[in-house]
Amino acid sequence: MTPGIWQVLLIILVILLLFGAGKLPRIMEDMAKGIKSFKKGLKDEDDPQAVEKPALESDKPKSKPARTKKSESKE
């Protein structure tokens, strides 16, 4: 059973009454951002190259502490 034109109009009227005409564009924008984010997450999940591995501390190159004038004068 598909909704008829009167049922769709009634649903739109109820939504307008509940949220008001001013809030509807913001609600639709937030919904669109959520859908885009969801689709991007699904796409990233399918692509193994897009998922980054977290860097481990042991993988970081070890650097020497910077020498300062004070440490040079003591030597």
ABEGO torsion letter per residue (X at the ends): XBBBAAAAAAAAAAAAAAAEAAAAAAAAAAAAAAAAAAAAAAAAAABAAABBBBBBAAABBBBBBBBBAAAAAAX
